[in-house]
Amino acid sequence: MKNIVIDTCVLIHIVRETITGKNCLDALQKFDEAPNIIVSVVTKAELQSFILQNNWGKQKVERLNKILSDITCIDIVNSDKLLLNSYTEVDAFSKRKLEGKKGHLLSGSARKMGK
């Protein structure tokens, strides 16, 4: 079982059942049939804020809570260098700002390509 850290935008797409969300789920299963999905406590706070700002209804909130019940949530501490580095890469990738080894931006982020 692989540990995979995901960011807020990935969960939002999954809950909204967008094509990007479905692609994220497919990608997660390609890494491992039963991955241990990890989010930070910061992601949980961002999700709560997103729910409030976007006036999510009961159905979406319940869908999110069901997903979160199957996910490992961890605190971020300064000494956890691996987690901080993973979060840094996930966040940069989600904003299409992460470069690959050859210096080109990596494709396939959760953010729309046109932005």
Buried (B, 14 or more C-beta within 10 A) or exposed (E): EEBBBBBBBBBBBBBEEEEBBEEBBEEBEEEEEEBEBBBBEBBBEBBEEBBEEEEBEEEBBEBBEEBBEEBEEEEEEEEBEEBBEBBEBBBBBBBBEBEEEEEEEBEEBBBEEEE
